[in-house]
Amino acid sequence: MNPPTTMPAVAYRTSLPIEDPASLADLELPVPAPGPHDLLIRVEAVAVNPVDYKVRQNADPGGEPRVLGWDAAGTVVAVGEQVRLFAVGDQVYYAGALDRPGTNSRFQAVDERLVGPKPAGLSWAGAAALPLTSLTAWEGLFERLGLRPDAPDQHGTLLVTAAAGGVGAITVQLARALTGLTVIGTASRPETAEFARRMGAHHVIDHRRPLVPQLAELAPEGVDHVFSTTGTDRNLAAYAEVLKPFGRIVAIDDFDSLPLGLLKPKSISFHWEFMFTRSMFRTPDQAEQHRILSEVARLVEAGRITSTATRDLGPVDAANLRAAHRLLESGRAIGKTTLTGFREGTGA
């Protein structure tokens, strides 16, 4: 069956506070045509990430509708002429590209090289919660920090900040499943500390308190690796103190400046992780994200990791997405927040 010509979508036209009802709006938009390497996907569920509200707040589209969203699961309904990895009817999950329309629409065109097979046994929402954070965590651990996947003989200590957040939770799981590292997570509330332990953290410390004395008790010889998901500028001096010589830091958050000179005495290396780099710059190895998502799906199916979805807010519409943005902006979300399906009678 051919897809319809128009579809329900949620977009923003100008940067507004999330309390403003016009900050996100329900629209009817044309269904995109897939390019040569594209899959046209019928979106069944989406997840929300901090990048959604950061783009909404900081990239004003000047009155034109911009569709946000960079996590989804759905079914392939059409393919471009050069597609080789998938076929119509395949169930998939993906994060997509930052410089193309996002997942908050019933249909989306996505380069097949950025897409993985949906993990069997997961709900649509459970699958939609994984792509962006799994890619971030995998690239951060195994490309930026230089760890080896599936190496239980690989020892040392890894610090993961905000270990109950979307990226932190899957980073903890991947590190536990694929390395022999001791994983120390940070959290600030009893419920987030408990979630971080459920994800597999060996130890959880309070990031509202000074990190150095807490880490000195757990890792008196020092920390080997830091996966910094938040507060990198605030915590850099602590990282420099607790890391061993030649240690490594990978960071994913945003800040204006960083005193990297603190890292020189120990020859500590600092690395950025931005999972949109491959798609944004059309690197020759874009298909590496297909491979990573395929491997993550296998790990889920083998029971070695699990989805981090914790809350589903209902169908994809402007009101529910405003609630999701509001929750993430509060800084109190645990795991991943999802939305499933569209209103009956829209964009079938």
Summary of the structure (lengths in Angstrom):
residues: 348
radius of gyration: 20.1
end to end distance: 10.9
largest distance: 63.5
contacts: 1222
relative contact order: 0.16
helix: 32%
strand: 26%
